Amino acid sequence: MTAPTGAGRRVTADDWIQAGFAILAEGGPAALRISRLCDRLSVTKGSFYWHFTDMPEYRAALASAWGDLHDEKRRRFEESAETDPRRRLVEMVQTLTRPDHWALERAMRVWALTDEAVLASVRRSDERVLGAVRQAFVDYGFDDDEADLRSTVLFAAGVGLLHESTSPQELSGSLSERVLDLMLKR
């Protein structure tokens, strides 16, 4: 037996995950339905069940994949430790405000309010990102206590702004620059 195909190609578990990310970004967790996923991939429900036992298993895989995606981004920030700390923080903000990332980030945080596995994934990711933000403050020259405070405040402000904004453009440009200037002021 071979995996079911969609649009003339084999549909992989990663295709299902990417489709789920797109649907989450467009409509939030309530939009995650097998039929909607199948429509997006142009396959039947049998294809879904080829890769996942049921929707709870799929949702768990989606939450885990989101955490992996954040780990990948965090590694890029850690690998750029040679980069100026302020530049690293700017890159983190720019990543958060990319249109494709902004909508998915918001949707995952909304979903985390009602799903323990998603909440655990979001918390693990937040801890890793917060660590990268904290390290940028340390590298900028703040002592440990001050880096803890500033990274926590910047991270919390970023999440708050993420939820308050109606588009990623609201978070980019001068607002993010002004917030970083404020947080880096001695």
FENWOUR-V301136 format. One record per pair of residues at least 24 apart in sequence whose ideal C-beta (glycine too) atoms are under 6 Angstrom apart, sorted by the first residue. I is the first residue (numbers start at 1). J is the second residue. Records with the same first field share a line. If there is no record, write none. Layout:
BEGIN
I = J + J
END
This chain:
BEGIN
3 = 50
4 = 43 + 46 + 47 + 50
6 = 41 + 42 + 43
7 = 42
11 = 41 + 43 + 47
13 = 51
16 = 51
17 = 62 + 65
20 = 62
21 = 104
24 = 104 + 107
25 = 103 + 104 + 107
28 = 107 + 110
29 = 111
60 = 117
63 = 117 + 118 + 121
66 = 108 + 121
67 = 121 + 124 + 125
70 = 125
74 = 128 + 129 + 132
77 = 132
85 = 136 + 139 + 140
88 = 136
89 = 136 + 180
93 = 176
97 = 168 + 171 + 172
99 = 168
102 = 168
106 = 162
130 = 155
150 = 183
154 = 183
END
